């Protein structure tokens, strides 16, 4: 830190993103991207013509894309907010809906950005422990009287709670926003989106980064009552009114036009998830049930840190955290069948040598 930086950030520990090696030397199973490229329609949409318009600012309202999203989800454009990745959306939500009298609350094991945003903004927050087996007990959130952030399905565990449980949490916190982060909803989970018509305090966040193969385009979106969307707009127009670039908007519209391609990819990921889980079980691994494009797994013979390092040394990247409660575990993104076979072969080698 230089001597010029504000001392209010002295205690801030920035979020550490997963490794993004640029040389393509690794089988990359560490940041939950899709292994499949964007659809052919997306490649066509991001063309010379659209690139040639980069001298002009994009539509700050993102009207065309919001309209297509509204159509896709059976809501109105006033129910849709666009952000530069759901990370930006989460940041805006912490800014808009939390303060000293509206502290934030989220599970102790969840997406690592939640506590970082709370600390960056100087907000009070509570981390609510998950129960045995990393299970979220909805009762811990009912009538809490705080702004609640829940990733459903959760990351890095892959576990989900039911829509009924979410409704119970939203219903019993009528004076606080409940944000449900559905980054991984399209790999077998059930979205709570229909509830936005019934509850004005529910904010559903999704992303184009996983199921829609557009992590590099940076696009997240929220679906909620018009009041909450207007609040987010206020923060956006006070921060960065052109937050979505032209090429990403064109790519996203083409993505929504190719839904069959993405549904088919999700089906493949789900099949590879079942395959990988089964093969790991044969090797003595314990894997949590997952409805996402990743699995959370551990092996009694090798601790999580060793497994991560040994895999990396053999060209396979997975994610590991030093945090005590989860240091035995690794999170493994589900890729193509070929990628998962390489991963499994490397695991077998490691078990022979280290285990
Ligand atoms: N929420 C969760 C639970 C995530 O795991 C991620 C991805 N790291 C995000 C939000 C952010 O995704 P993005 O900014 O790429 O939309």
Boltz pocket constraint, residues with backbone or C-beta under 6 A from the ligand:
constraints:
  - pocket:
      binder: B
      contacts: [[A, 31], [A, 84], [A, 85], [A, 86], [A, 87], [A, 88], [A, 111], [A, 151], [A, 153], [A, 154], [A, 155], [A, 181], [A, 183], [A, 206], [A, 207], [A, 208], [A, 209], [A, 215], [A, 218], [A, 219], [A, 220]]
      max_distance: 6.0
